[in-house]
Amino acid sequence: MSAAPILAAFRQSLGEAWAGGAGALLPLGFLGGASVLVPLGIGSDGETLKAVGPGIIWVALALASLVTLERIFQSDAEDGTLDLWLQAGAPVSAIAAAKTLAHWLSAGLPLALFSPLLALMFQAEASPALLVNAGLYALGSLAFFFWGGVGAALSATVRRGGLLISLIALPLYVPTAIFGALAMSGGPGSAGAPLFLAASTLFACAVAPYAMAAALRLAAD
Amino acid sequence: MIRGERVLFREVSVAVRAGDALLLRGANGAGKTTLLRILAGLTRPEAGRVTREAAHHWVGHREGLKPQETPREHLKLWAQAWGSGAETDSVLTRMGLARPADVAGRYLSAGQRRRTALARLLLEDRPVWLLDEPYTALDADGRNLVDDLIAAHRAKGGAVVAAIHGEAGFAASGDLTL
């Protein structure tokens, strides 16, 4: 076994993410739009915005993962690429993980990196804590993308599978959302929360690739 | 093999040896593609087993070409994935793809897409070729090209299993009607 098929899958997915959905621009635009709408919806009171800001960014990350992953395996199943990857001589779980990672790099990570800017839009005070939060967003969104990938693999042969992905993946997002929000709350228990967030992400990275591989084999059968 | 509630075929036995070319025949829906997918290991048979002693190439009826991918990028990608040092330029020329080599998949004709998929066969020497309707969408020149590729492959000791409708342009060593 060699790493060549895995690298090739990573490269192809990266190219696909940028060709199909303008890569990071789509989720960033999405989040920008949502950030403008939130004050209109809940009022422009600074304290309120400051309180909901971190949560809005978590929700945006979750939605970005669902939006960008919808086509990741579905297009492969439709155009026959999935058959080729299954026969590429590398573990299917590694191929699936590489594809998911490529999509996270093009949509999840940019959102996390831009989160300090967005936090400022939500009236957060400029402080190094915003950079720490960016790291937490990056960590948490990785779990979102891996669980979303499981949903995407399970619905690879389903037309309009986007809704199905949400139904499968959203319950799996719960631990990440809880610990992520707790880590930024500053309340009791927030000191240990980043470790639990990291644990939930590690769990997702360890388990999700095998679930994706099983789902993809089933999709091709 | 069972599809849904229907038994597609049973008691099928296939063996290919070096230099063989086996034709799979049968009406639409008889199970030619399913049998090829079983041989490739993509589909699990309800009962029975497949023994593979050599690596194979797969060209299914879906080409595996992305809409934004050009034939050149496609061949480079799979050469990289398979760790093959094949010269993609000469493969493109051989397959008559030199002109549309840098045209994205969505702008290619069905025949050009099929030629791109078939070009993967030349990226790496693999003893067994599994071909599902290799002539589909090809012009006369393309069909001759497929026949030439198969002849050269068999001359080197390769084997081919192909589902083909109508006349095959090469002498098969056997055929199986499903």
Chai-1 contact restraints between the chains, C-beta under 6 A:
chainA,res_idxA,chainB,res_idxB,connection_type,confidence,min_distance_angstrom,max_distance_angstrom,comment,restraint_id
A,S2,B,G83,contact,1.0,0.0,6.0,A-B,restraint_1
A,A4,B,A81,contact,1.0,0.0,6.0,A-B,restraint_2
A,A4,B,G83,contact,1.0,0.0,6.0,A-B,restraint_3
A,P5,B,A81,contact,1.0,0.0,6.0,A-B,restraint_4
A,A8,B,L77,contact,1.0,0.0,6.0,A-B,restraint_5
A,A8,B,Q80,contact,1.0,0.0,6.0,A-B,restraint_6
A,A8,B,A81,contact,1.0,0.0,6.0,A-B,restraint_7
A,Q12,B,L77,contact,1.0,0.0,6.0,A-B,restraint_8
A,A19,B,Q68,contact,1.0,0.0,6.0,A-B,restraint_9
A,D79,B,R62,contact,1.0,0.0,6.0,A-B,restraint_10
A,G80,B,G60,contact,1.0,0.0,6.0,A-B,restraint_11
A,G80,B,R62,contact,1.0,0.0,6.0,A-B,restraint_12
A,G80,B,E63,contact,1.0,0.0,6.0,A-B,restraint_13
A,G80,B,G64,contact,1.0,0.0,6.0,A-B,restraint_14
A,T81,B,G64,contact,1.0,0.0,6.0,A-B,restraint_15
A,D83,B,L42,contact,1.0,0.0,6.0,A-B,restraint_16
A,D83,B,G60,contact,1.0,0.0,6.0,A-B,restraint_17
A,L84,B,G64,contact,1.0,0.0,6.0,A-B,restraint_18
A,Q87,B,W58,contact,1.0,0.0,6.0,A-B,restraint_19
A,A88,B,A81,contact,1.0,0.0,6.0,A-B,restraint_20
A,A220,B,L42,contact,1.0,0.0,6.0,A-B,restraint_21
A,D221,B,T43,contact,1.0,0.0,6.0,A-B,restraint_22
